[in-house]
Structure formats: structure tokens, C-alpha cells
Amino acid sequence: MRARSAPDAKRIGAELAFIPADAAEVLRKAFPNSEIKDALFVLERLRRGQNTARTRHAAHRLGRGDRFNGGSNSRSTAPAPPRTN
């Protein structure tokens, strides 16, 4: 079997807090010319956007899209649930 050369990536983003030390070392060896950067903030923003889109999509499918689009349906004026401390 032929050894594959590492792809030419300048930077690699990963959630470094969640990568075991041995896996991080394997990553560094596999991509010796790449800079490993912590992408936690970027990935959290991406997930948040996906969750918002999924919530809007689900609300629209349930006929409750007005809650997320600033509509004035009677359902959107319901009182907020009680807060627990």
C-alpha cells in the first residue's frame, strides 16, 4: 500500500478541548505543515444558526411560524411561562 501525502491545508480548525491528547498528536503528525487552530467559537456560532433554522422550520411546519417571524397571531400574545429560580 502506498503512503498518502498530507493534504496542503494552511490551517485546520478543531474543538481542541474535546480532542484527546493522543488524537491531537496523530493530527499534528498527519498534517505537519498545517496550523491546528481552536474552532470552538466558530463551530458554536454555526450550530446556533443551524438550531435557529431548525426551530423556525419546525415552527412553520406546526403552523406556529408567527412566533419566530414577529407575527401578531393570538398564540404569540400568550403570557410567558413562570420563571423558576
Secondary structure by P-SEA (a helix, b strand, c coil): ccccccccccccccccccccaaaaaaaaaacccbbbbbaaaaaaaaaaaaaaaaaaaaaaaaccccccccccccccccccccccc
